[in-house]
Every structure is written in structure tokens, then in C-alpha cells.
Amino acid sequence: MTLNENIKQLRQSRNLSQVDLASALGVTKQSISNWENNNIQPSIDMLIRLARFFSVSTDYLLGLDQRKYIEINGLTDYQLAHITAIIGDIRGTNLTHA
């Protein structure tokens, strides 16, 4: 996917309107629309702000890396083990006993 598609997909997956995202980033709705329609590209500073807002890498936004991440900062070791077990169950493997 391309930058404009990734921005739109991330926004929609979080049920945000263009107005909501614009407000969160301190830009206009028109800026969001222009990015999503590939009329203009966000600045490098804004690319970083988008990545932080969506908890993804800039490489992900640019379509260079399709790995997805889950923000785990602030979780206890017990909570992390629980999440790891859930992921293992979903994948059909038990990652806690690897």
C-alpha cells in the first residue's frame, strides 16, 4: 500500500473522520483529504507525528514495512505473558512454551 492509502486505512480502522484526525494533529481537514487523495505529501515532521499518533513506524506509513505492532509500554510482565499466550492461541501455537 502507498502512504495515502495507509493514512486512510489507519484513520478508518480507528473510526476517525478526517476532521477528527485533523484536530488531533493540529492541521486542517483539507490537509488530511489532500494526503489521502495523494494530492500532496505530509512533511517529514508530520509523517513522524502520524506514525506516533497511529503507533506505527514511518516505514509502515510509507509502505516499506508491513509488520504490525502492538503498543505494550506500561504493561506488567504478567500482562505481556497473557497477551503472548492469546497471540499464540490465535496463531494456533503456544508462544509461552517456546
C-alpha positions in Angstrom: 0.0 0.0 0.0 1.1 3.6 -0.5 1.3 6.4 2.0 -2.1 7.9 1.1 -3.8 4.5 1.3 -2.1 3.7 4.7 -3.2 7.1 6.2 -6.8 6.5 5.1 -6.8 2.9 6.2 -5.4 3.7 9.7 -7.8 6.6 10.1 -10.8 4.5 9.1 -9.8 1.5 11.2 -9.9 3.7 14.2 -13.3 5.1 13.2 -11.9 8.6 12.9 -13.3 11.2 10.5 -10.9 13.4 8.6 -12.0 16.2 10.9 -11.1 14.1 14.0 -7.6 13.3 12.7 -7.0 16.9 11.6 -8.0 18.1 15.1 -5.7 15.5 16.8 -2.8 16.6 14.6 -3.5 20.3 14.6 -4.0 20.6 10.8 -7.0 21.2 8.6 -9.4 18.6 7.3 -8.2 19.7 3.8 -4.7 18.6 4.7 -6.0 15.1 5.6 -8.1 15.0 2.4 -5.1 16.1 0.3 -2.8 13.4 1.9 -5.4 10.7 1.4 -6.1 11.7 -2.2 -2.4 11.8 -2.9 -2.6 15.5 -3.9 0.2 16.4 -1.5 2.5 14.6 0.9 2.8 15.3 4.6 6.1 16.9 5.7 8.7 14.8 7.4 7.7 16.3 10.7 4.1 15.4 10.0 5.0 11.9 8.9 6.6 11.4 12.3 3.6 12.8 14.1 1.3 10.5 12.1 3.5 7.5 12.9 3.4 8.3 16.6 -0.4 9.0 16.6 -1.1 5.7 15.0 1.6 3.8 16.8 3.2 2.6 13.6 6.7 3.1 12.1 7.3 5.7 9.4 8.4 2.7 7.2 4.9 1.2 7.7 3.3 4.5 6.7 5.4 4.7 3.6 4.6 1.1 2.6 8.1 -0.1 3.1 7.3 -2.4 6.1 4.1 -4.3 6.5 4.7 -5.6 10.0 2.2 -4.5 12.6 2.9 -3.7 16.2 1.1 -3.5 19.5 2.0 -0.8 22.0 3.0 -2.7 25.2 4.7 0.1 27.2 3.4 0.2 30.7 2.2 -3.4 30.8 3.4 -5.8 33.5 5.3 -9.0 32.8 2.1 -10.9 33.7 0.1 -8.9 31.2 2.7 -9.4 28.5 2.7 -13.1 29.1 -1.1 -13.1 28.8 -1.0 -11.2 25.5 1.7 -13.6 24.2 -0.5 -16.6 25.1 -3.5 -15.0 23.4 -1.5 -14.4 20.2 -0.2 -18.0 20.4 -3.8 -19.3 20.7 -4.9 -17.2 17.7 -2.0 -18.4 15.6 -2.5 -22.0 16.8 0.8 -22.2 18.6 1.6 -21.7 22.3 4.3 -19.0 22.3 4.7 -19.1 26.1 6.2 -22.6 26.0 8.6 -21.9 23.1 
